[in-house]
């Protein structure tokens, strides 16, 4: 009797700020089924941002069970589970793995004072840092804590200073990825990329990422509160009993460690070879490229950091707010639930795309600064805020929408200037992924503003999940990273238009001029009063 052959899928998880997305992804990188669950966000004191880890887990289990239920009808089986998660968030857990508080997210700035005190010199400082500490951080880890307090070390410092009881009860500080892996396997571990922004690892040998005792001492965080470090492709083990029961999967299902979102997106974009760039447009955004060297530009906040690909670093320039500008426009301005009673249409983002396409390039001189939560690169300035500039009676809603899309693209071009210097060459093309890459008009705007071809994959919004699945494929030995570029199918390539490119070149200069004039204004407005982001 012939034995039935089952289709092998990876249960891939993409845990972002707004939702937990799960996908059944074949080992060839094709998405078979897709499910999503939203996750509540809690804003605290205007500058804090939290989510409940239990909400992450419940959203994952609900979405995953929906997908798993379809396996019998497609004669499929789960070959592995692997997560991609938002980075730079912090969960304190006790010895039983129970969260002691909601997670502090990547744009939570409550650790600003605590990290500035730890980073500053006793006698004098350089750009807010003790020069010896700064040199040690950059030389060994490749970067340094953000003085905005937004990264993991800022969060841990805040918890230690402001919530000493929670700090004392903390067994381990975990990132979102680490927490999901704990729930899946029972192991307290971090990947080389999830631990990065704790700024306590020596990353000079990319094949031997390890804790550095001087950096740990410099952080002020006890060494025993940090999890063991594993590679992104390590098989952590089978599902633990509780996770297997909740998911309805065999306990022997392997779990691969996975990666934070920027590492996974790089893999899911297919830009795996050295020098191939990807642009992720989600809530935040970044440009990333695999390189064989460790390097840091502390002035532009650009560094090559540990990633999922063995023997390689990922050079990353990060923009704080990208797609969040569009969701803000949609949720808080165009279709806000208030006394006007404006109902949000089901296809709101499609409508926004059509509005942007109907407005002329340059939005009739209307300029948008997309700094809703301050900025990271090319300037690390938490006081910056968003705004529409040069509005007049001639402008319409279509112009406003167009200006929002163009403003994010201008900020990306601004970030690309020091990135080109960092790489020693100019970007010649880029693969765009994330939710923003589903917009044809936005892809074309990016091509025109950046002046290079923009490649749009067939499933750009699923790049993180695809990346997690391909990492799992490498982890279980079904794939190699050399296979991946041939697995990603490109839907369309957008070429820059010479006329629009010339127009945007002038607008970009105006954008930079606006920053130079507005930065002192925002520092005056937000530095001491700490206005809401």
C-alpha positions as CSV (number, residue, x, y, z in Angstrom):
1,X,0.0,0.0,0.0
2,X,1.4,3.4,-1.0
3,X,2.1,5.8,1.9
4,X,0.5,9.2,1.7
5,X,2.9,12.1,1.3
6,X,2.1,15.0,3.5
7,X,2.9,18.6,2.5
8,X,5.4,20.1,5.0
9,X,4.7,23.6,6.3
10,X,6.4,25.8,8.8
11,X,4.0,27.5,11.2
12,X,5.6,30.9,10.9
13,X,4.8,33.7,13.3
14,X,5.1,37.4,12.7
15,X,4.5,39.2,16.0
16,X,4.4,43.0,15.3
17,X,3.2,46.0,17.3
18,X,-0.4,46.0,15.9
19,X,-1.1,42.3,15.4
20,X,0.2,38.7,15.6
21,X,0.2,37.2,12.1
22,X,0.6,33.5,11.5
23,X,1.1,31.7,8.2
24,X,1.5,28.2,6.9
25,X,4.5,28.6,4.7
26,X,6.0,25.8,2.5
27,X,9.7,25.1,2.6
28,X,9.8,26.7,-0.8
29,X,8.7,30.1,0.7
30,X,5.1,30.0,-0.6
31,X,2.4,31.2,1.8
32,X,-0.5,28.7,1.9
33,X,-2.7,30.2,4.6
34,X,-2.6,33.4,6.6
35,X,-4.3,34.5,9.8
36,X,-4.1,37.6,12.0
37,X,-5.2,38.8,15.4
38,X,-4.9,42.3,16.7
39,X,-3.1,43.1,19.9
40,X,-4.1,46.0,22.3
41,X,-1.6,48.7,22.8
42,X,-1.4,50.7,26.1
43,X,0.1,54.2,26.2
44,X,1.3,55.2,29.6
45,X,2.1,58.7,30.8
46,X,2.3,59.9,27.1
47,X,5.8,58.5,26.6
48,X,5.4,54.8,27.7
49,X,4.1,52.0,25.4
50,X,3.2,48.6,26.7
51,X,1.6,45.3,25.6
52,X,0.6,42.3,27.7
53,X,2.7,39.2,26.8
54,X,-0.4,37.1,27.5
55,X,-2.1,39.1,24.7
56,X,0.7,38.1,22.4
57,X,0.4,34.5,23.3
58,X,-3.4,34.4,23.1
59,X,-3.4,36.1,19.7
60,X,-0.8,33.6,18.4
61,X,-2.7,30.5,19.7
62,X,-6.0,31.8,18.2
63,X,-4.4,32.5,14.8
64,X,-2.3,29.3,14.8
65,X,-5.3,27.1,15.7
66,X,-7.2,28.5,12.8
67,X,-4.4,27.5,10.4
68,X,-3.7,24.1,12.0
69,X,-7.4,23.2,11.6
70,X,-6.9,23.3,7.8
71,X,-4.0,20.7,7.8
72,X,-6.1,17.6,7.4
73,X,-7.9,18.9,4.3
74,X,-4.7,19.8,2.6
75,X,-2.9,16.6,3.8
76,X,-0.3,18.8,5.5
77,X,1.9,18.6,8.5
78,X,4.0,21.1,10.5
79,X,7.7,20.6,10.0
80,X,8.7,23.3,12.5
81,X,7.5,26.4,14.3
82,X,9.5,29.6,14.0
83,X,8.9,33.2,15.1
84,X,9.8,36.7,13.9
85,X,9.0,39.4,16.5
86,X,9.2,43.1,17.1
87,X,12.6,43.9,18.6
88,X,13.7,46.3,21.4
89,X,11.0,45.4,23.8
90,X,11.4,44.1,27.3
91,X,9.5,41.6,29.5
92,X,10.6,40.8,33.1
93,X,9.7,37.2,34.0
94,X,10.0,35.2,37.2
95,X,11.5,31.7,37.6
96,X,8.3,30.2,36.4
97,X,8.3,32.3,33.2
98,X,5.4,34.4,34.4
99,X,5.5,38.1,33.3
100,X,5.9,40.5,36.3
101,X,4.7,43.5,34.2
102,X,3.5,44.3,30.8
103,X,6.2,44.5,28.1
104,X,7.8,47.8,27.4
105,X,7.9,48.4,23.6
106,X,10.4,49.7,21.2
107,X,9.1,53.3,21.3
108,X,8.7,53.5,25.1
109,X,10.9,56.4,26.3
110,X,10.5,56.1,30.1
111,X,14.1,54.9,30.4
112,X,15.5,58.1,29.0
113,X,16.7,59.6,32.3
114,X,18.0,56.3,33.7
115,X,20.1,55.5,30.6
116,X,21.4,59.0,30.3
117,X,22.7,58.8,33.9
118,X,24.4,55.5,33.1
119,X,25.9,56.6,29.8
120,X,27.1,60.0,31.0
121,X,30.7,60.6,32.2
122,X,31.5,61.7,35.7
123,X,33.8,64.5,34.6
124,X,32.7,65.2,31.0
125,X,30.7,63.6,28.2
126,X,30.7,63.4,24.4
127,X,27.3,63.8,22.9
128,X,25.9,62.7,26.3
129,X,28.2,59.6,26.7
130,X,31.2,58.9,28.8
131,X,33.9,58.6,26.1
132,X,35.4,55.5,27.6
133,X,32.0,53.8,27.9
134,X,31.1,54.9,24.4
135,X,34.3,53.5,22.9
136,X,33.8,50.2,24.7
137,X,30.2,49.9,23.6
138,X,30.9,50.7,19.9
139,X,34.1,48.6,19.7
140,X,32.7,45.5,21.3
141,X,29.0,45.5,20.5
142,X,28.9,47.7,17.4
143,X,26.6,50.3,18.9
144,X,25.5,52.1,22.1
145,X,22.3,52.6,24.0
146,X,19.9,55.2,22.6
147,X,19.7,58.2,24.9
148,X,16.0,58.3,24.1
149,X,15.6,55.2,26.4
150,X,13.8,53.3,23.7
151,X,15.9,50.2,23.6
152,X,16.2,47.2,25.9
153,X,18.9,48.6,28.1
154,X,16.9,51.7,28.6
155,X,13.9,49.6,29.6
156,X,15.9,47.4,32.1
157,X,17.5,50.5,33.6
158,X,14.1,52.1,34.1
159,X,12.7,48.9,35.8
160,X,15.7,48.7,38.0
161,X,15.4,52.4,39.1
162,X,11.7,52.9,39.2
163,X,10.3,49.4,40.0
164,X,13.0,47.9,42.3
165,X,10.6,45.2,43.6
166,X,9.9,44.0,40.1
167,X,13.7,44.1,39.3
168,X,14.4,42.0,42.4
169,X,11.9,39.4,41.4
170,X,13.0,39.2,37.8
171,X,14.6,35.9,36.9
172,X,15.3,36.9,33.2
173,X,14.7,39.9,31.0
174,X,13.3,38.7,27.7
175,X,12.6,40.3,24.3
176,X,9.3,39.4,22.6
177,X,11.0,36.7,20.6
178,X,12.6,35.2,23.7
179,X,9.2,35.2,25.5
180,X,7.4,33.4,22.6
181,X,10.2,30.8,22.6
182,X,9.9,30.4,26.3
183,X,6.1,29.7,26.0
184,X,6.8,27.3,23.1
185,X,9.7,25.3,24.6
186,X,10.1,26.3,28.3
187,X,13.6,27.5,27.6
188,X,15.0,30.9,28.8
189,X,17.1,31.9,25.7
190,X,17.8,34.9,23.5
191,X,19.1,35.0,19.9
192,X,22.2,36.9,18.9
193,X,19.9,39.6,17.4
194,X,17.2,39.8,20.1
195,X,19.8,40.4,22.8
196,X,21.6,43.1,20.7
197,X,20.1,46.3,22.1
198,X,20.8,45.2,25.7
199,X,24.3,46.3,24.7
200,X,26.0,43.7,26.8
201,X,27.4,41.3,24.1
202,X,30.8,41.2,22.3
203,X,29.9,41.0,18.6
204,X,33.4,41.2,17.2
205,X,33.4,37.6,16.2
206,X,30.0,37.1,14.5
207,X,30.3,33.3,14.9
208,X,30.9,33.6,18.6
209,X,28.5,36.2,20.1
210,X,28.9,36.2,23.9
211,X,28.3,38.3,27.0
212,X,31.1,40.7,27.8
213,X,31.7,41.1,31.5
214,X,32.8,44.8,31.2
215,X,29.7,45.6,29.1
216,X,27.4,43.8,31.6
217,X,29.0,45.7,34.5
218,X,28.7,49.0,32.5
219,X,25.0,48.3,32.0
220,X,24.3,48.0,35.7
221,X,22.1,44.9,35.1
222,X,23.0,41.7,37.0
223,X,24.5,39.0,34.7
224,X,22.2,36.3,36.0
225,X,19.1,38.2,34.8
226,X,20.2,37.8,31.2
227,X,19.2,34.6,29.2
228,X,21.6,32.2,27.4
229,X,22.4,33.1,23.8
230,X,21.6,30.8,20.8
231,X,21.9,31.2,17.1
232,X,18.8,32.1,15.0
233,X,18.8,28.7,13.3
234,X,19.2,26.6,16.4
235,X,16.5,24.0,17.1
236,X,15.5,24.8,20.6
237,X,13.8,21.5,21.1
238,X,10.3,20.1,20.8
239,X,7.1,21.9,22.0
240,X,6.6,21.8,25.7
241,X,3.6,20.0,27.0
242,X,1.5,23.1,27.6
243,X,2.1,24.6,24.2
244,X,1.5,21.3,22.4
245,X,-1.9,21.0,24.2
246,X,-2.9,24.6,23.4
247,X,-2.0,24.3,19.7
248,X,-3.2,20.7,19.2
249,X,0.1,19.7,17.7
250,X,2.4,16.7,18.4
251,X,4.8,17.4,21.2
252,X,7.8,16.4,19.0
253,X,7.2,19.4,16.7
254,X,10.6,21.2,16.5
255,X,10.8,24.9,17.4
256,X,13.6,26.9,15.7
257,X,14.9,30.0,17.5
258,X,13.9,32.5,14.8
259,X,14.9,36.2,14.6
260,X,13.8,39.8,15.3
261,X,11.8,41.5,12.6
262,X,14.6,43.2,10.7
263,X,16.6,40.0,10.4
264,X,13.6,38.0,9.3
265,X,12.5,40.6,6.8
266,X,15.9,40.6,5.2
267,X,15.6,36.8,4.7
268,X,11.9,37.1,3.5
269,X,12.8,39.8,1.0
270,X,15.3,37.4,-0.7
271,X,18.1,40.0,-0.2
272,X,20.4,37.5,1.3
273,X,23.6,38.0,-0.7
274,X,26.2,40.6,0.4
275,X,25.3,44.1,-0.9
276,X,21.6,43.4,-1.7
277,X,19.3,45.8,0.1
278,X,15.8,45.6,1.4
279,X,13.5,48.4,2.7
280,X,10.9,47.4,5.2
281,X,7.8,49.7,5.6
282,X,5.7,48.7,8.6
283,X,4.8,50.6,11.7
284,X,8.5,51.7,11.7
285,X,10.9,51.1,8.8
286,X,14.5,50.4,8.0
287,X,17.0,49.8,5.2
288,X,19.1,46.6,5.7
289,X,21.8,44.9,3.8
290,X,24.0,41.8,4.7
291,X,27.7,42.6,4.9
292,X,30.8,40.7,6.0
293,X,32.1,43.4,8.3
294,X,31.3,44.9,11.7
295,X,31.2,48.7,11.6
296,X,29.4,51.6,13.3
297,X,28.5,55.2,12.5
298,X,27.5,56.5,15.9
299,X,26.6,60.0,14.5
300,X,24.0,58.6,12.0
301,X,22.9,55.7,14.3
302,X,23.9,53.1,11.7
303,X,25.6,49.8,12.5
304,X,26.2,46.3,11.1
305,X,24.8,44.0,13.7
306,X,24.4,40.2,14.3
307,X,21.6,38.6,12.2
308,X,20.2,35.3,11.1
309,X,22.8,34.6,8.3
310,X,25.8,32.6,9.6
311,X,29.1,34.6,9.2
312,X,27.3,37.8,8.3
313,X,26.2,41.1,9.8
314,X,23.1,43.1,8.9
315,X,23.8,46.8,8.2
316,X,20.7,48.6,9.4
317,X,19.5,52.2,9.4
318,X,16.2,52.5,11.4
319,X,13.4,55.1,11.0
320,X,11.0,55.4,14.0
321,X,7.8,56.1,12.2
322,X,6.8,55.0,8.7
323,X,3.5,53.1,8.2
324,X,2.4,54.5,11.6
325,X,2.0,57.8,9.9
326,X,-0.5,56.3,7.5
327,X,-2.4,54.5,10.2
328,X,-2.5,57.7,12.2
329,X,-3.9,59.6,9.2
330,X,-6.5,56.9,8.6
331,X,-7.5,56.2,12.3
332,X,-7.2,59.6,13.9
333,X,-7.9,62.1,11.1
334,X,-9.8,60.7,8.1
335,X,-12.0,58.1,9.8
336,X,-11.8,58.9,13.5
337,X,-14.8,57.8,15.5
338,X,-16.0,61.1,16.9
339,X,-19.0,63.4,16.8
340,X,-18.7,63.8,13.0
341,X,-19.7,60.2,12.5
342,X,-17.3,59.4,9.6
343,X,-17.4,55.7,9.1
344,X,-14.2,53.9,8.1
345,X,-14.7,52.0,4.8
346,X,-13.5,48.4,4.7
347,X,-11.0,49.2,2.0
348,X,-9.7,52.4,3.7
349,X,-6.1,51.9,2.6
350,X,-7.1,51.2,-1.0
351,X,-9.1,54.5,-1.0
352,X,-6.0,56.3,0.5
353,X,-3.9,54.8,-2.4
354,X,-6.4,56.2,-5.0
355,X,-6.4,59.6,-3.3
356,X,-2.6,59.8,-3.3
357,X,-2.4,58.7,-7.0
358,X,-4.9,61.4,-8.0
359,X,-2.7,64.2,-6.4
360,X,0.3,65.5,-8.4
361,X,3.8,64.6,-7.4
362,X,5.0,67.1,-4.8
363,X,1.5,67.5,-3.4
364,X,1.3,71.1,-4.7
365,X,4.1,72.2,-2.4
366,X,2.7,70.6,0.8
367,X,5.5,69.0,2.9
368,X,5.0,66.4,5.7
369,X,7.6,65.7,8.4
370,X,6.9,62.1,9.6
371,X,8.4,62.2,13.1
372,X,5.5,61.0,15.2
373,X,7.8,59.4,17.8
374,X,11.0,61.4,17.3
375,X,13.7,59.9,15.1
376,X,16.5,57.3,15.2
377,X,18.5,57.7,12.0
378,X,20.1,59.8,10.6
379,X,19.5,61.8,13.8
380,X,18.8,60.4,17.2
381,X,16.3,63.0,18.4
382,X,13.3,62.0,20.6
383,X,12.0,65.5,20.6
384,X,11.1,65.7,16.9
385,X,7.4,65.6,16.0
386,X,5.3,65.3,12.9
387,X,3.7,68.1,11.0
388,X,2.3,69.4,7.7
389,X,4.2,72.4,6.4
390,X,3.2,75.0,3.8
391,X,-0.5,74.3,3.8
392,X,-2.7,76.7,2.0
393,X,-6.3,77.1,0.7
394,X,-5.4,75.3,-2.5
395,X,-4.7,72.0,-0.8
396,X,-7.1,69.1,-0.5
397,X,-7.3,65.8,1.3
398,X,-5.7,64.2,-1.7
399,X,-2.7,66.5,-1.3
400,X,-2.5,65.7,2.4
401,X,-2.5,61.9,1.7
402,X,0.2,62.3,-1.0
403,X,2.3,64.5,1.3
404,X,2.2,61.8,4.0
405,X,3.5,59.1,1.7
406,X,6.2,61.5,0.2
407,X,7.3,62.6,3.7
408,X,8.1,59.0,4.8
409,X,10.0,58.5,1.5
410,X,12.0,61.8,2.0
411,X,13.0,60.6,5.5
412,X,14.1,57.3,4.0
413,X,16.3,59.1,1.4
414,X,17.7,61.2,4.3
415,X,18.6,58.0,6.1
416,X,20.1,56.5,2.9
417,X,22.7,59.3,2.5
418,X,24.8,58.2,5.5
419,X,24.0,54.6,4.8
420,X,25.7,54.9,1.3
421,X,28.8,56.4,3.0
422,X,28.7,53.5,5.6
423,X,28.6,50.9,2.8
424,X,31.2,52.7,0.6
425,X,28.8,52.6,-2.4
426,X,25.4,53.9,-3.4
427,X,22.3,51.7,-3.4
428,X,21.6,50.6,-6.9
429,X,18.2,48.9,-6.3
430,X,16.1,47.9,-3.3
431,X,13.5,45.3,-2.5
432,X,10.5,46.8,-0.6
433,X,8.6,44.6,1.9
434,X,6.1,45.1,4.7
435,X,2.6,46.5,4.6
436,X,3.6,49.7,2.9
437,X,5.0,47.7,-0.1
438,X,1.5,46.5,-1.0
439,X,0.8,50.1,-2.2
440,X,1.7,50.5,-5.9
441,X,1.7,54.3,-5.6
442,X,4.0,54.2,-2.6
443,X,6.4,51.9,-4.3
444,X,6.6,54.3,-7.2
445,X,7.1,57.3,-4.9
446,X,10.0,55.5,-3.2
447,X,11.5,54.7,-6.6
448,X,11.2,58.4,-7.7
449,X,12.5,59.8,-4.4
450,X,15.4,57.4,-4.0
451,X,16.2,57.5,-7.7
452,X,16.7,53.7,-7.9
453,X,14.6,50.7,-9.0
454,X,12.2,49.4,-6.3
455,X,11.4,45.6,-6.5
456,X,8.0,44.5,-5.1
457,X,7.7,40.8,-4.1
458,X,4.5,38.9,-4.7
459,X,3.7,38.8,-0.9
460,X,5.5,41.8,0.6
461,X,3.3,42.0,3.7
462,X,4.2,38.4,4.6
463,X,8.0,38.9,4.3
464,X,8.6,38.5,8.0
465,X,6.6,35.3,8.2
466,X,8.3,34.0,5.0
467,X,11.7,34.9,6.5
468,X,10.8,33.0,9.7
469,X,9.8,30.0,7.7
470,X,13.0,30.0,5.7
471,X,15.1,30.4,8.8
472,X,13.3,27.3,10.1
473,X,14.1,25.5,6.9
474,X,17.8,26.2,7.3
475,X,17.5,25.2,11.0
476,X,16.1,21.8,10.3
477,X,18.4,21.2,7.4
478,X,15.8,21.4,4.6
479,X,17.4,24.5,3.0
480,X,20.5,26.6,2.8
481,X,20.7,30.4,2.7
482,X,22.1,30.1,-0.9
483,X,18.7,28.6,-1.9
484,X,16.7,31.6,-0.8
485,X,17.1,34.3,-3.5
486,X,15.7,31.8,-6.0
487,X,12.6,31.2,-3.9
488,X,11.3,34.8,-3.7
489,X,9.1,35.8,-6.7
490,X,9.1,39.5,-7.7
491,X,5.7,40.9,-8.8
492,X,6.9,44.1,-10.3
493,X,9.9,46.5,-10.5
494,X,9.2,50.2,-10.3
495,X,11.7,52.4,-12.2
496,X,12.3,56.1,-11.3
497,X,10.7,58.7,-13.6
498,X,13.3,61.4,-14.6
499,X,10.8,64.3,-14.3
500,X,9.4,63.3,-10.9
501,X,13.0,62.5,-9.7
502,X,14.1,66.1,-10.4
503,X,11.0,67.5,-8.6
504,X,11.7,65.3,-5.6
505,X,15.3,66.2,-5.5
506,X,14.4,69.8,-4.9
507,X,11.7,68.8,-2.3
508,X,14.2,66.7,-0.5
509,X,16.5,69.7,0.0
510,X,13.5,71.6,1.4
511,X,12.8,68.7,3.7
512,X,16.3,68.8,5.2
513,X,16.0,72.6,5.5
514,X,12.8,72.2,7.4
515,X,14.5,69.8,9.9
516,X,17.3,72.3,10.5
517,X,14.9,75.1,11.3
518,X,12.4,73.0,13.3
519,X,14.7,70.9,15.4
520,X,15.4,73.8,17.9
521,X,11.7,74.5,18.1
522,X,10.9,70.9,19.0
523,X,13.7,70.7,21.5
524,X,12.3,73.8,23.2
525,X,8.8,72.4,23.1
526,X,9.4,68.8,24.1
527,X,12.7,68.4,26.0
528,X,11.5,69.5,29.4
529,X,7.8,69.2,29.2
530,X,8.0,65.8,27.6
531,X,5.1,66.3,25.3
532,X,3.2,63.2,24.2
533,X,4.7,61.4,21.2
